[in-house]
Amino acid sequence: VKSAAILSSSVVGVRDNCLVYQMTTRDGQTVVLREWIKPDDGSSALSRKHSNSTQSMLMMPGFPHTAMLVWKYQVEHHHLSRHYRMVTMEIRGMGDSSKPTLSSDFTAQKYADDILDAITLLNLNNTVLMSHSYSGCVLTDYLTIHSQTKLGAIILTSSFTKIDITNPAFGAETFDPEFPPIAPGLFGLTADLGDYYRANQTFGDYSFFDPPNHTYSDSVLATDMLVPPATRQAMLLPPRFANNAILGTVT
């Protein structure tokens, strides 16, 4: 019997610019949610929180990053934070959420239920569900299981909805041609990411800054290293194949 998801009381975090919640999922995992609020004007974080009538953005990270950094530019952008309730979701296995090591902990049903419960417990309104990279699979999991329930829009940025790293031709059609040969190490399925990057002296810059922000890249690498190889394997094996036809039903 599934239990209901539970949301903790909020605590102020990250230089008073967000409210942090821990959601205990239906199967007992922990998912961390951060509600980003308008820039500090000298008042308390709670008083700067938007009303529930404001349209919401729920932002999920790419693999194996933390949503707090992937969406750093967006959540700190003054215009967006004045007009939307902006929430980043560390999907299970990433960021400071739980790091389970069984593939059965990363099913489409569990991903979809986590999103629905986050939207419901935070009372998000007309939600814009946003994905980056791997979380495109998670977004389509939600559409497949819960349709467009509680959603106002979806945004997929550099996202994919299927992945099979056991296929030698993995990524040939959707990634840069140089990507497939380095994928096993890049995803850190067999070794610590720090060891891999030290040996190969390469790390993708996901900051979307020009020129690249190396301090930001260092922060991304540090949080990536918090996801152990066993969790990475559980998330990527077996292959994930979403029903792409579901995207054709979106209105």
PyMOL commands that set and color helices and strands:
alter all, ss='L'
color gray80, all
select helices_A, chain A and resi 46-48+67-70+72-75+78-83+103-105+108-121+135-146+179-186+193-200+214-224+229-236+244-249
alter helices_A, ss='H'
color red, helices_A
select strands_A, chain A and resi 6-7+11-13+18-24+30-36+55-59+85-90+125-132+151-157+162-163+240-241
alter strands_A, ss='S'
color yellow, strands_A
deselect
rebuild
show_as cartoon
